[in-house]
Every structure is written in C-alpha cells, then in structure tokens.
Amino acid sequence: MRLRPGNIIKGNVVEIKKGMMMTKIKVDIGGNEIVTVMVTAAALKELDAKVGDELEVLKAPGVMAASSLP
C-alpha cells in the first residue's frame, strides 16, 4: 500500500487498555472522533505509547499505528 497524507491520521492517545495478548489504544483524532486501534503486546512495547503521546494511525483494510517521528 502506498502511504500518502490521505492514509494517515494523527491523534493523541487518550486511553490504553492492556489485555493478555492484545492492547486497545484509543486515539483522539479531533472533531469529537476517537479511533480504536488493537495491537499486540509486542507492538505496544515497540511503540512505547503512553496516554498523551501523539500517534499516526494508518487507514487501511487493516490498521497500523506508529509513533510520530520528530
């Protein structure tokens, strides 16, 4: 999939709920809209995401999240 600005939504992490295998991350993308992203425990560790952090969410048939780069 080609990445372009239309595929990427930036937002701030408002909630993280860890499960045994999967973690639910809620991302506020503005306009009273919250996107929920499910990631594995390994992906959460790699993202090192915390409440308040900015994430980029990739819109796709499957959704991925990535830490914003400076």
matplotlib code that plots the C-alpha trace (Angstrom):
import matplotlib.pyplot as plt

x = [0.0, 1.3, 1.5, 0.2, -1.2, -4.8, -3.9, -2.5, -4.5, -2.6, -4.1, -3.4, -3.6, -6.4, -6.7, -4.7, -6.2, -3.8, -5.1, -3.2, -2.4, -3.8, -4.0, -6.7, -5.4, -8.0, -6.7, -8.5, -8.2, -10.1, -13.7, -15.0, -13.8, -12.0, -10.3, -9.7, -6.6, -5.8, -2.2, -0.3, 1.6, 4.9, 3.7, 2.8, 6.2, 7.8, 5.6, 6.3, 3.0, 1.6, -1.5, -0.9, 1.5, 0.8, 0.4, -0.1, -2.9, -2.8, -6.2, -6.2, -8.2, -6.0, -4.9, -1.4, -0.2, 3.3, 4.9, 5.3, 8.8, 10.4]
y = [0.0, 3.4, 5.8, 9.3, 12.1, 10.8, 7.4, 8.8, 10.3, 11.9, 12.0, 11.8, 8.6, 9.1, 5.5, 2.3, -1.0, -3.9, -7.4, -10.7, -10.8, -7.6, -4.0, -1.5, 2.0, 4.9, 7.8, 11.2, 12.4, 15.7, 16.7, 14.5, 11.4, 8.6, 5.8, 2.5, 0.6, -3.0, -4.0, -7.0, -6.7, -6.8, -3.9, -1.8, -2.4, -1.3, 1.8, 2.7, 4.6, 6.3, 8.4, 11.9, 10.7, 11.6, 8.6, 8.3, 5.9, 4.4, 4.0, 0.6, -2.6, -3.5, -0.6, 0.1, 2.7, 4.3, 6.8, 10.2, 11.0, 14.4]
z = [0.0, -0.9, 2.0, 1.4, 3.7, 3.0, 4.5, 7.8, 10.7, 13.6, 17.0, 20.7, 22.9, 25.4, 26.7, 26.8, 28.0, 28.1, 27.7, 28.0, 24.2, 22.7, 23.7, 22.9, 22.2, 21.9, 19.8, 19.7, 16.1, 16.8, 16.0, 18.8, 17.0, 18.7, 16.7, 18.4, 17.4, 18.5, 18.7, 20.1, 23.3, 21.3, 19.1, 22.2, 23.6, 20.3, 20.1, 23.7, 23.6, 26.6, 27.3, 25.8, 23.1, 19.5, 17.2, 13.5, 12.5, 9.0, 7.4, 5.5, 5.4, 8.4, 10.6, 12.0, 14.4, 14.6, 16.9, 15.3, 14.3, 15.1]

ax = plt.figure().add_subplot(projection="3d")
ax.plot(x, y, z, "-o")
ax.set_aspect("equal")
plt.show()
